[in-house]
């Protein structure tokens, strides 16, 4: 395995600076943000990807010796009004990944909050069929993160239909792979090791994020959280500061034969607010995971 991180946590920094810092800290890979402008999470300019941009990104990784593990664009592919543009940008991400020799593109299934789950699954089959076909023709896998995205639903229900092993099994029939993130399973009361063990062969990328339970909150809000739809009783932390047993998780991945990248997804509110604080948080994650993740 290799240890890396998702660059979206450093939107104000240039890819060159991020990669140089990552290499000096001992990281071996980057999962690079590829949102379109004006979103500042665009360390690879997929929306204007030409020969010059391809060469720029290639040079960054050649000079630092890092691996480009994935191009990240996590948006709602089933949104009733913006879904088609999201689908089109996923396709652009696939083209950029193929040109750069990057093995995966990460996104969400999403959800149309105005439709029942069954109709959403039918729509997803129609949407992702052509995308998977295009990806496979270009030697790229589409990986889906198992995030709930409760903020995409007016009542705070899951807005990304990839949150449970039951839905993973459906995803796999479409030719999609899993970008496994244990933090979201902990927040659902699912043991992350029990969940991943049968499906390691379908995991093409791993995101490392932790979940911290906030004392007393669940007794006030209940499992589904406050009426605002926000989390309420838990928050995300960098690995080592939450409930995830990383020794068990990494061991289960090794035992199942996973040999890809473990990519820290930094969404820790404590270690945010400046480049320096984000880098400190990434350092905490590195020191937690480095003893466990070996090449």
C-alpha positions, 0 to 999 in steps of 0.5 A: 500500500501507499499513503497519501491524501486528498488535496481538496483540504488545501484549496488555496495551494498550488498542486506543485506546492502541495506535492512538494510538501507531501513528498517531504513529509513522507507521503507517497500519493495524492488524490487530486481535486478536479472540480471545475472553476469557479470552485477552488478545489481544482488542482487539476484543471479538468475543465480546461485540460489540454496538452499543456495542463497534462504536461504540467501535472505529469511534471509535478508527479515526475519531479516529486516521485508521488503517485496520482491515485485518483482524480476527485470530483464528488458531486450529485450525478442524479441531481434533477437539474445539474446532474447532466453537467455533473455527468459530463464533468465526470466524463472529462475527469475520465479523459484526464485520468486516462491521459495521465495514467491515473487508475481511478476517478472518484465521484458520488452516485447522488440522489434525486431527493424528489424520487423514491430510492427504487426510482433513483436506482433505476436512474443511476443504472441509466446514468452510470452505464455509459460512464462505466463503459467510457471509463473501461474503454480508457483503462480507468475505474470509477470509484464511489465513496460511501458518504451519506451526504445528508445535506443533499436531502431536505430531511437529512436522509442519505443523499448518496445511494452508496452508504451501505454494503447492500447498496455496494452490491448493487453498485458493483453490478453496474461495474462501479468500484468502491472508494472505501471510507470507514468514517461513514460506516461508524456514523451508521452503526456499521462495523467498518471491518465487518462491512469491508471484509467480503468486498475487498476485491471491489475496493479500488481506492481507500479514504482515511477519515475518522469519526468522533462521537460527541458526548451526550448529543445522540441522547438529545438528537437521536440517531437521525440527528437534528431537524436541520439535517446536520450530523449533530452527534458526531463530527469528522476528525483526522485518523487517530482522533476518532472511533475508527480502529485503524489497526483492524481496518488496515489489517483487514485490507491487507488480509483481503489483498488490497495493495492500493492507496490509503488517502487521508481525507481531511475534514477535521474542524479542529485542524482547519482554518489555515494551511498550517493547521491543515498540514498539522492535521495531515501530520497527525494522520500520517503519524497514525497511519504510517506504522500500519501502511507499508509498501 
